[in-house]
């Protein structure tokens, strides 16, 4: 599989975990580090692993458009999980 597919899988799993955590503990949405930064942190960890594994060779890094689309999809998943669960967590 291409690195982009692995990236989208990681974003999906991280978004579901973050959404589930916000349902279980809605007060964490008001923490000093907002949930969208948790998602960016997951993206950063993935990027570092991909860079170190491939040593920065072409084709081993995720493109900027993929990063933006992945972040938008991830935030949409988190918002949908929190909204449809009826959780009182405020994300923004």
C-alpha positions as semicolon CSV with decimal commas, in nm:
position;residue;x (nm);y (nm);z (nm)
1;X;0,000;0,000;0,000
2;X;0,105;0,356;-0,059
3;X;0,204;0,571;0,236
4;X;-0,108;0,786;0,181
5;X;-0,336;0,493;0,259
6;X;-0,150;0,419;0,580
7;X;-0,183;0,787;0,668
8;X;-0,559;0,784;0,618
9;X;-0,590;0,465;0,826
10;X;-0,395;0,628;1,110
11;X;-0,607;0,944;1,088
12;X;-0,929;0,741;1,097
13;X;-0,819;0,535;1,399
14;X;-0,689;0,842;1,584
15;X;-1,011;1,034;1,515
16;X;-1,230;0,751;1,642
17;X;-1,015;0,720;1,957
18;X;-1,020;1,096;2,020
19;X;-1,397;1,108;1,964
20;X;-1,449;0,815;2,199
21;X;-1,230;0,978;2,462
22;X;-1,428;1,301;2,433
23;X;-1,750;1,107;2,485
24;X;-1,612;0,930;2,792
25;X;-1,456;1,245;2,942
26;X;-1,618;1,560;2,797
27;X;-1,429;1,788;3,037
28;X;-1,103;1,713;2,851
29;X;-1,228;1,923;2,558
30;X;-1,176;2,226;2,782
31;X;-0,813;2,131;2,860
32;X;-0,519;2,355;2,777
33;X;-0,444;2,144;2,467
34;X;-0,756;2,129;2,244
35;X;-0,855;1,804;2,069
36;X;-0,761;1,926;1,721
37;X;-0,401;1,954;1,842
38;X;-0,421;1,591;1,957
39;X;-0,499;1,501;1,596
40;X;-0,211;1,716;1,470
41;X;0,015;1,540;1,721
42;X;-0,085;1,203;1,575
43;X;-0,009;1,336;1,228
44;X;0,331;1,458;1,347
45;X;0,419;1,120;1,496
46;X;0,319;0,944;1,173
47;X;0,525;1,189;0,966
48;X;0,831;1,143;1,185
49;X;0,807;0,764;1,161
50;X;0,759;0,779;0,784
51;X;1,055;1,015;0,747
52;X;1,287;0,810;0,966
53;X;1,181;0,482;0,806
54;X;1,232;0,604;0,450
55;X;1,514;0,849;0,529
56;X;1,329;1,122;0,341
57;X;1,340;0,944;0,006
58;X;1,082;1,047;-0,255
59;X;0,758;0,854;-0,220
60;X;0,802;0,790;0,151
61;X;0,652;1,119;0,269
62;X;0,291;1,233;0,267
63;X;0,205;1,526;0,039
64;X;0,064;1,853;0,167
65;X;-0,275;1,804;0,003
66;X;-0,303;1,462;0,168
67;X;-0,221;1,617;0,506
68;X;-0,490;1,883;0,469
69;X;-0,752;1,635;0,349
70;X;-0,658;1,394;0,628
71;X;-0,691;1,666;0,891
72;X;-1,028;1,776;0,752
73;X;-1,158;1,419;0,745
74;X;-1,025;1,356;1,094
75;X;-1,193;1,664;1,237
76;X;-1,518;1,576;1,059
77;X;-1,510;1,229;1,217
78;X;-1,442;1,373;1,563
79;X;-1,720;1,631;1,526
80;X;-1,966;1,368;1,400
81;X;-1,890;1,131;1,688
82;X;-1,924;1,402;1,951
83;X;-2,235;1,555;1,792
84;X;-2,429;1,233;1,730
85;X;-2,343;1,091;2,072
86;X;-2,503;1,391;2,243
87;X;-2,187;1,458;2,442
88;X;-2,168;1,799;2,612
89;X;-1,804;1,839;2,499
90;X;-1,733;2,167;2,320
91;X;-1,460;2,144;2,059
92;X;-1,439;2,509;1,957
